Amino acid sequence: MIFRSLALAGALSAGSVPALAADDALQRYETAFAQKDWLAAVKAADDLVLSRMSADGQPKRDPFLNGIVGISLLTSGEVAPARAYLEKADSTEYSRRMKGEVALALGEAQARDGDWRLAIETYRSLDPASLDPDQQRRRALALGRELLILDPMAAIASLGAALPAISAPADRWEIELVLARAQSLAGDAAGAREMARRSWADAAFAPAAEFAPMRIALVRAALAEAPEEEDLRRAMLQAAGGANAQLDGAITEYLPLCGEEGLRAEDHATFTATNRMNRPWATLVSASRPEAARTFASALGDQQAVTLSGESPGGTVFTLRCRSTPTNAWRGKNPYPRLWAEWAERHGLFPTFYRGIEVSDINALAERVERVEQRFGTDSPFTIMPRSALVAAMRLRAVTAGDIPVEQIRATERRIEAASRALGGLESLSPPALDFPAMKERLRRATTPEAALALGRDFQRQAIEAAPPDLAYRFAVEWLERDTTIPASQELDLVDQLIERLPRQPGDRRHAALRMKKAKLLDDLGETRAARDIRRSLGLPDDHCLLADTQPVVIEAEILSTDYPAAVARSHLTGRSFVEFGLNRDGRIENVRHLVSAPSSLFNETVETELAAFRYAPARRDGRSVACVGELQSIVWNLPESSDVPDLDLDFNYSASDLSDMS
């Protein structure tokens, strides 16, 4: 058995395990789901998967399990895999209530995956008469939530029609909150504030698990846009746990480009974000106009771009504007989770959920593997998913506790590979042309760090070449983020290969990102003329700092901790600023645009005051100093753990030549 070689407590005993009753597991699942006991629901879902494994040992697609597992994945925040299973859920075995739950979950997965129009169709296809009252309320709420992005007035009409039928304040607050957002996007600021105030009052009756006060406080902070409302904005951010939240810097990668879908430089959109609850991280609250709102919301389709740090529940409010220059750090959605889920669903396999990395958690996974082995054999395809969960848990345990040997993990990985061969291999996920075990063994035997690094780079290159284009791009981005010392010539070869392989699709930013990366690499190799040609082909204006013969370099830039806004410091709020500006011929900053402001506008005035003292060696063209545009600067505002004087974590080493590397 897997863990008997480890000196861990709670080792499992051998013995046969009786088959679980499917009816009992289904009943436990539905009861736990109705009570919102997610841990019990996931456990029952795992038992259902075990109980429905075919006696002949051959995995088969199971549309019934697709719905149950899809809901469990969505509850766990795994949106893309959840959608892959839910889209294939179709079974007469569901109870009337479960049919409604599966359909509602599918709509939510589609919406959280950025497919709002399809989500609206899914919600509209549901017959309210087939739903219970709670499901009817949730359908109305979900439909209004997705409509407000595409058509705020339609959302107002839909939610306004549903609200009178809901009398309980605990059921009204969230519909009122979404209605406030729709009114804001439709331009009715006064109506939005009043509706948010009503939601705030009704939130006193909401279950604690819904974090209603926090979510409403964030929306009220976002609606307090006027300068004279700054005190209210800070108070609401404090109420929302703003001191525990910090916006992830990766959001700068996801800013839309000016001109994209008619986006103007003066357009902006304001969102809220929380670090709790498995729901969309970014919540749209207001925008300069509805058309701009859709573009910004679409750009933030990848929820991980706005994850927040902090041990306690908390959130923040942030305002975005378009950037004028493409980034070379564009990651986009990670295709791997959906590809894996589609492969597994196609072969009748279902994920195993694990709760943690304690000894008891890992032994529980080992017990599940053993149970499947006893029924179907060591290399049964049914062992792939529980072993995959086991590997994930053991990897985390090995890093945090250090009491699981690496060989133990590798042995389990080899068993997964052996089991997958019975299904023809993992196809596009693990190209059969690559001998992963042999490569790992070569790395293990490397005699010097330099030799290991060279072997690792060769392996990464082979994996990228063998993977399909979408996955190859993701592999490359993640590799280059980790390996910062790869020679520019090797990196350039890789970028050229990806540019050649990736299909060109409307709205796909990967080609622009790769070309910006290529221009930066050419600069590093001294081929500045070729680099400028690439940037011009991407639409950069002639006066852009990146197109100067000599790009500007910062020579004087300082912000002291005492410059932290006093009122913001008293509120214990942190923040992030990301600005774009031009430089005059004297190297002074002008025309500052706040591309990212978090919390919205609280640091803007301070940023502009401090930037006015910065000085650059100006850009030069034909031997003369010239003005230029498109320079960027990033500032992270952090408070110390215990001090009345703020401490800043600042990033001031960005010049135009570094523009493509900013995230």
N, C-alpha and C positions, 0 to 999 in steps of 0.2 A: 504494500500500500504506500501511497505517496509520502506520507509524513513519518513513517516509522523510522526513517534514518535520521530524523531531527530530534534534538533534545528539547522538545517543546511540551508544555503542559497540555493536558486535555487530549492526549492521543486517543485515537479511535480504536475500538475493538472490532475485530472481524466478525462476520456473521451475515446471514441472509437478512434482507430487509423486505418486509411484506409490501406488496404493491398497494399503492394508495387508491382509494375509491374516487373516481372522477366526480361523481355526484356530490360527495362530501366536500371536495376541494372547490367545486363551483359554488356551492352554497356558502362556504366560508369566504370566498372571494366577493360575492355579491353583498354579503353582510358587511364585510370590512370596507368595501367601496362605499356603500351607503352611509357608513359611519365616518368616512374619511380617515380611516385607520390605514394609512398607506403602507406601513411596514407589514401589517397583517395581510393586506391585499396582495402585496408583492410575494410574500411567502406562499399564499394560496395559489397565485399564478404559477410559481415554480412547481408546486405540487401538481397542478393541472397538467403542466408540460410532461412531468414524469408519468402521470397516470394515462396519458394518451399516446405514449410511444408505442408504435406498432409491434405486435408480438413477433413478427418475422425479422425484426431488427433493421428493416429498411425504412429510412425516413421518408415521409410523405407530406406533401403540403397539407396544411390544416387551416382552412379559412376561419374556423371557429377560434382557434388559438391565436390567429393573427390579430383579432380584435382585442382579446384579453391582454396579450403581450404588448400590443401597440399602445394601449391605455397605460400600462405599467411603465413603458419607456417614456411616454410623454410626461407622466408624473415625475419621473426621474430627471427630466430636463433633456432627454435625448431626442431632439425634435426630428432630425432627418431619419434615423432608424425607425422611430415611431410611425412616421408617415409611410415608410416603405411597407410596414406590416399592415397598417390600417387601410391602405389603398387596396389590399388584397383580402380584406375581411368581408366575408359574405356567407352567412350561415343561418339556417332556420332553427338552430339549436339555442339561439339567444332568447332570453325572456324579452317581453315587450320593453321593459326598462333598459335592459342591456343593449337592445338595438338602438335606442335613443342615445345611450352613452357612447357607443362606438361611433355613431354619426357625428355627435358633438365633438368627440375627440379628433376625428378626421378633419373637421373644419378648423379646429384649433391648430392642429399640426400644419395644415396648409397655410394658415395665416402666419404662424410663427416662422414658417419657412419662406415668407415673403410673397406667397401666392394669394394675395387678398381677393382677387376677383373669383378665383376658384373656391375659396373659402366661403364667399358670399353665396355662390351657387349652391354649395353644400348645405349651408344653413337654410336657404330659401326652399330647398327641396324637401326639408323636413316638414311633415304635416303636424301642426301644433296639437291636433286632436289625438295624435298617437303618443304624445309626451305627457308626463305627469306635470303638475304645477311648477315644481322646482326646475324641471328641464325646460319648460316653456319660458320661464324667467331667464334662464341661462342662454337659451337660444336668442331671445330678444336682445340680451346684453351683448352677446358675441356678434350678432348681425350689426348692431349699432356701432360696435367698436371697430369693425372692419370697414363699414360704410364711411365713417368719418374721415378716413384717409383719402378715399376716392371722391366722396360727395358729402360734405358736412351737412348740407341742408336735408339730404335724404336720411342721414343719421338722426338728425333732430326730429324729423317726422316719424321715423320708426320708433325711436325711444320714447318720444312724447306720447305715442299711441299706446305703448306698453305700460307706461308708468301708472296711470290711474287704476289699473287692475291689481296693483301690488300695494297692499296696505301695511305690511310689517316693515318697520324702519330697518331691521336687519337685512331685509331683502331689497330695500329701496336705495341704500346708500351708494352702491356701486353703479347702478343705472344712472343715478343723479350725477355721479362723478364723470362718467363717460359723456353724459349729456352736456356737462359743463365744458368739457374739452371740445365737443362738436360746436357748441355756441362760440367758443373762442376762435376756432378755425373759420367759422362763418362770419367773424367780424363783430359779434355781439359781446364785447368785453364785459359790460355791466351785467348782462344776463348770465355770463359764465361765472362771474364772481358770486352772484346770488345763488346760483345752483350749487356751486362748490361749498358755499356756507351751509346750505340745506343738507348736503351730503355729510358735512362735518358734524352737524347735529345728530343725524341718524346713525352715524358711525358708533355712537355710544352703545348701540345695541348689537353691533357686529361681533362675531366670534373673534377671539384674540388671534387665532391662527391666520386670519385674513389680513392682518397688519393694516386695517382700514385707516386709523389715524395717521400713520406714517405716509401712506399713499396719498391721502387727501391733502396732508400738509405740503407734500411736494408739489402737487398741482396748484395749490393756493400760492405757494412761493413762486411758481412759474407765472401765474397770472398777475402777480404784483410787479409789474414791469416799470411803472413810473418811478422817477427818481425819489419822489416824496414817499414812496412805499418801501424804501429799503429796509426800514426797521421791521416792517411786517414780513418782508422776504427773509430776513435773518432769523426772525422768531419762528417762522414756519420751518425753516431749514433745521433749526435746533430741535423743534418738535419731531422732525422726521429723522433724527439721528444723524444729521449732516456731519457731525464731528467724527463719525465712524466711517465716513465714506470718502473715497478719492477716485476720480474718474481715471480710467485706464488710458495711458498715452497712445495706445494703438488706434484710438478713434480717429487720429489725424490721417490715418491711411484711408479711411472710409469717407472722407469728405468728398462730395461731388465736385466736378470741375465746373467752373463758370462757363456758361454757354450750353452745358449739358441739359437737354430737354427744355431749352429756353431759359435756363437759370441765369439770373442777373447778379452782378457783384453786390448789389444792395440787399438781395434776398437773404432771409435768415429763418431759422426754425428753432423752437425751444422744446426740449424733451426733459422728462424726469427719468431717473434710473435708480434701481435699488439693488442691493447685494443679497437679497433674500427672495425666496419663492421661485418656483420653477415656471415662470411666465416670461413674456418678452422683457428683456432688460430695458429697452428704450421705449418710452411712452410719449407719443407726440402730444403736445399741449397747445402750441400756438405757432403761427408762421406769418411771414410778411404777406402771403397770399396762398390760396389753396393749391395752386399748381406747383408752387415751390415746396409746399409741405409734402406732396407726393414724392418729389425727387429726393428730398432729404431722407424721408422715411425709407424709400427704396434703397438708398445708399447704405443705410444702417441695417440691411437685411441680416447680416451676420451678428447675432446677439453678443458674441464674445468680444466684439469690439468695444463694448461699454460695460464690461464687468467692473466691479468695484472692490476695493480692499476694505478690510475692517472686520474685527471679530464679532461685533454686535450688529444687530439689524440697523440699517441706515440707508440713506439715499442722498442724491444731490439733484440739482437742476443745471442743465447746460444748454448753451445756445451755440449754434453752428452757422457758419457761412461757407460759401464755396471757395475752393482754392483755385488759383490761376494756373498752376503748374502741376502736371501729373506726378505722382509719387512712384518711386521704383520699389516701394515696400508693399505693394498691393498683394494681399494674401487671398482674399475672397473666401468663399465657403470651402471647407475641407470636404472633398468628395468621398474620403475613405469611409466614414461611418455609414453613409447611405449605400455605397457599393457593397460593404460588408453585409449590411442588413438585407439588401436585395439578393445577394448570393445565398445567405442563410435561408431566407424565406423560400427561395426557389428550390432549395433542397430539403425543405421541411424541418429546418433547425430553428431553435428558439433560444434567445439569450438567457443566461443564468445571472440572477441579480445577487450581488454580495453587499453586505451591510457595512463592512469595515475591514480592518487589517489586524485585529486582535487575534490571538492564538485560537480562540473559540470560533471566530469568523472563518479563518483559514481552514480549520479542521472541519467545519460544517461543509465547506466547498469540497474538501477531500472526501468526505463521507458521500456527497452526492456523486462524485466521480466513481467511487467504489461501487455505489449502488447500481449505476449504469453499467459498469464493467461486469458485475456479477450477472446481470441480465443478458447483456449483448456481446461481451468480449472486450478485450483490452483496446483494440483499435477500431471499435465501432464508431461510425460517424456521429452517433448520439453523444459521444464523449467530447466532441470538439468544443461545444459551447461551455459546458461546465469547466473543462480544462482551461479554456481561454479566460474565464473569470478567475480561475485559480492562479493562473500566471500573472494576471493584472494585480491581484491582491498580494501575491508573493513578491513581486517587484517592488511594490510600495513598502512592504514589510522589510525587505532587504535594505532599502535605502534608509528607512526611519529607525529600525531596531537592529539591523545587521546580524540577525540570527538565522537567516536562511541562506545556505550556500548557493552561489551562482549556478553550480552544476545541477542543483535540484531544479532550478527554473529551466535550464537548458534541456534537461531530461524530459520535462513536461512539454516543452515546445516541440521536441522531436516526436513525441506521441501525437500531438496535434497534427503535425505534418504527415505522419503516417496515416492517421485517420482520414485526413482530407484527401489523400490519394485514392481512397475508395470511392470518392465522389468526383474524381477527375482533377483533383488539386483545387487550389483556391483561385484558379483562373487568373483574372486580371489583378487580383489583390496580391498574389505572390507568384510572380512569373515562374513557371516550371523550368525555364532555361537557366535560372540562377540556382546554384547549389549553396543555399544559405548555411547549412551545417558546416560544409567544408570551408566556407569563407570565415565563419566564426572560429573554426579550429586554426586556420592560418593566422588570424589576429591573435589568438591565444599564444601561439608559438613565436610571435614576433620578438626579436631579441633586444630591440631598442625602441624608444618612443617614436623616433623618426620613421622607423620601418613600419610600425603599427599605424602611424598616421597615413603613410603612403598607401598601405593596404586598404585602410578604411576609406580613403578617397577613391581608390579604384573600385571598391565595392559600391560606394554611393553612385559613382558614375554609371556602373553597369545596371544598377537598380533603376536609375532614372531612364536610361536608354531602353530598358525592357518594359517599363510601365507604360500604360496608355497615356496620352497627352495630358489629360486633366490631372491624373495622379502624379505624373512626372513633374508637372509644374509645382505641385504642392511639396513633393519630396525635395525639389531643388530649393524652394524658398526656405524650408525648415533647415536644410543642410547648411545653406549659406549664412543663416542667422547664427548657427552654432560655430561654424568653421570660419573664423574671421581672419585667418592667416593664409588662406588659399591664394596662390599666386594669381595676379590679375589676368595673365594670359590663359590660365586654365579656366578661370571663371568666365572669361570672354567666350571661350569655345563652348562652354555649357550654355550660356545665354543665346548664342547663335543657333545652337541645336534646338532650343525650345522655341525660338522665334519661328524657325522653319516648320516645326511639328505642330504647333498649336493652331487649331482652326480659327479663322477670323470670324467673330460673331458680333452683331450689333450690341453695343453696351458693355462688351467684354473689355475690362481694363488691363488685362494681363499683357497684351501686346505693347501698350503704351508703357507699362511698368518695366517690361524687359528692355525696351528701347532706351528708356531713361537710365536703366542700369548699364546698358552697353555704352551710352555716352559718358557716364562717370568712369567706367573702366578705361575707355579710350583716353580720357583726360589723364588718368593715372599713368598710362603708357606713353604720354607725350603726344598723342595724336589729337590735338585740340581742334584742328579744322574739321576733321571727320566727326568729332563729338558735337560741334556746333551745327553741322549739317543735319544730324539726327534730331537735335532739339528744335531746329527750325521746321523740320518736317512734321513735328508734333504740334505746331501752331504757336510756339513761343514768339512773342513780339520782338521786334528788332532791338528794343531798348531793355530787354530782359537782362538781368545781371549775369545769367549763365551764358549769354552770347557775346559778352565783352571779350576783348583780347586778353585783358587781365581782370580777373574777377575780384570783387571787393573782399577785404579781410578785416575782421573786427580787431581793433587795437585798443579800445577803451570801453569796458562794459562792466558795470558793477551795480548790484542791488544789495543793500544791507538788510539784515534781519530787522533793523529798526524801521525800515520802509514798509513793513507789513501793515496794511490798513488796521488802525487801532480798533475800530468797531468790529471788524471781522475777527480779529484776534480775540477780543472779549467773548465772542460767540463760539470760539474754538472751532472755527471752520477752516478747512484746507481747500486747496483749489488747483486749477491748472489753466494756464493761458498759452495759446498758440496764435501768434500774430504774423501777418504778412505786411511788408512795408516797402517803400522805395527809399533810395539814397540819392541825395543831391551831389553836385560835383565836389562839395567839400567833405563828403563822407558823413553827412548828418541825416538822421532818419526823418522821413516825412510820409504822409498819407498812410497811417497805420490802419489796418483792418484786423478786427478780432475774429479769427477763424474758429477758435474754440474758446469759450468762456465758461468756466465752471468754478463755483456756482455763477450762474448767469449774471454778468456785469459787475459783480462785487469787487473784482480786482481791476476792471478796465481802466479806471481813472489813474490808479497807481501805476499800471503798466505804461500808459502813455507819458506820464510825468517822468518816470525813470528812463524810458527809452530816449527821451529828448536829450539826455546827457551822454548817450552812447556816441562813439565815434568810430568810423571805419576808414581804412585806406580805400579811397574811391575806386570804382571801376575805371578802366582805361581802354580807349579805342584809338588806334592810329597815333599812339603816344600821348594822348590828351586825356585828362580826367573828364568823365562823363557821368551824367545821372543815369540811374537804372532802376528797374522795378523787380519785384518777385522775391525779395529776400525774406527769410523766415527766422523766427525766434521762438523757442519753447521755454516756458517757466513753470516749475512745479512749486506750489506754495505749501510748505509743510510746517506744522507746529511741533515743537519739542514735546516729549512725553510729560515733562513736569517743569514748566517754566512760564513765567509771564512774558518772556521775550521770545517771539517766534524765531524759528530757525528755518532758513530757506534751502530747498534743494533745487538749485538753479542749473540750467543748461544754456551756456552762452558761447559755445564753441562752434556754432553753426554759421557758416558763410555760404555764399551762393554756390561755391564749389561742393559744399556738403549737402546741398538741397535734396539731391536724389536719395540720400541715405536717411532722411528724416522719416520718422513714423509718428 
